[in-house]
Amino acid sequence: MRDKDHDWIIEHEKELEDKYSGKYLAIIDEKIVAIERTSLEADRKGREKSKKIPLVTYIPKKGEELVLI
């Protein structure tokens, strides 16, 4: 099931790729709340900033695909 954060990532895919290639992002309410090298670190920092569970995604490098699960 997609939600507004998934849709936000898709809408901003090019911008995110340009700025955050190779990084994991934690996103809550269409805002980036953490940028990290690992998914665990992005999740941990995202949870520290909100009571909500963040959507954590990897922003692929050039040649890699964006996959949302």
Stockholm file with secondary structure:
# STOCKHOLM 1.0

chainA/1-69         MRDKDHDWIIEHEKELEDKYSGKYLAIIDEKIVAIERTSLEADRKGREKSKKIPLVTYIPKKGEELVLI
#=GR chainA/1-69 SS CCCHHHHHHHHTHHHHHHHHTTCEEEEETTEEEEEESSHHHHHHHHHHHCSSCCEEEECCCTTSCCCCC
#=GC SS_cons        CCCHHHHHHHHTHHHHHHHHTTCEEEEETTEEEEEESSHHHHHHHHHHHCSSCCEEEECCCTTSCCCCC
//
